[in-house]
Amino acid sequence: MNCHELAEFTDPGAYLEEKNGKTVWESFEYIWAEMPEDEPASLDPKDYAAILAFMLSAYGMPAGDTDLPIDRKSLEAIRFAKPPG
């Protein structure tokens, strides 16, 4: 939250709206490779998954029964879908 405002992920036209129909892997890979800007890929993959899960939650997506996976195959099987309403 030091680098981004929550509105960047929740307001109309926000980041996740642009991802509608794309795989969760695409966002995970981008966040992992580019963030934080001063030390890309410096966090544990589980931390990047937790950040992405928080973004999804803030966007109104329901939480699952398990943690968000970190492997490519699993994340490619999940696609963004705009929540109803």
ZIHUKA-V258861 format. One record per residue. N is the residue number from 1. PHI is phi as a letter, one per 20 degrees, with the letter a starting at -180 (999 if undefined). OMEGA is omega in radians with two decimals (none if undefined). BURIAL is I if it has 24 or more other C-alpha atoms within 12 Angstrom, else O. Layout:
# ZIHUKA-V258861
[[N	PHI	OMEGA	BURIAL] [N	PHI	OMEGA	BURIAL]]
This chain:
# ZIHUKA-V258861
[[1	999	3.08	O] [2	f	-3.07	O] [3	d	-3.03	O] [4	c	3.01	O] [5	e	-3.14	O] [6	g	-3.14	O] [7	g	3.11	O] [8	f	-3.09	O] [9	d	-3.03	I] [10	c	-3.08	I] [11	f	3.06	O] [12	g	-3.12	O] [13	m	-3.08	O] [14	f	-3.09	O] [15	g	-3.05	I] [16	f	3.05	I] [17	f	3.11	I] [18	f	-3.09	O] [19	e	-3.11	I] [20	g	-3.13	O] [21	n	3.14	O] [22	e	-3.12	O] [23	e	3.08	O] [24	f	3.11	I] [25	g	-3.11	I] [26	g	3.12	I] [27	f	3.11	I] [28	g	-3.12	I] [29	f	3.13	O] [30	f	-3.12	O] [31	f	-3.13	I] [32	f	-3.05	I] [33	f	-2.99	O] [34	d	-3.02	O] [35	d	-0.22	I] [36	f	-3.04	O] [37	g	-3.10	O] [38	e	3.10	O] [39	b	-3.12	O] [40	g	3.09	O] [41	l	-3.09	O] [42	e	-3.13	O] [43	e	3.04	O] [44	f	3.12	O] [45	g	3.10	O] [46	f	3.09	O] [47	f	3.09	O] [48	f	3.09	I] [49	f	3.12	I] [50	f	3.10	O] [51	f	3.13	I] [52	f	3.10	I] [53	f	3.09	I] [54	f	3.11	I] [55	f	3.13	I] [56	f	3.12	I] [57	f	3.13	O] [58	f	-3.14	O] [59	f	3.10	I] [60	o	3.11	O] [61	f	-3.13	O] [62	f	3.09	O] [63	f	3.08	O] [64	e	3.14	O] [65	e	-3.12	O] [66	c	3.08	O] [67	f	3.06	O] [68	f	-3.13	I] [69	f	-3.14	I] [70	d	-3.12	I] [71	e	-3.04	O] [72	g	-3.08	O] [73	g	3.14	O] [74	f	-3.11	O] [75	f	3.05	I] [76	f	3.13	O] [77	e	-3.12	O] [78	d	3.12	O] [79	d	3.06	O] [80	f	3.04	I] [81	c	-3.13	O] [82	f	3.13	O] [83	f	3.12	O] [84	f	3.09	O] [85	n	none	O]]
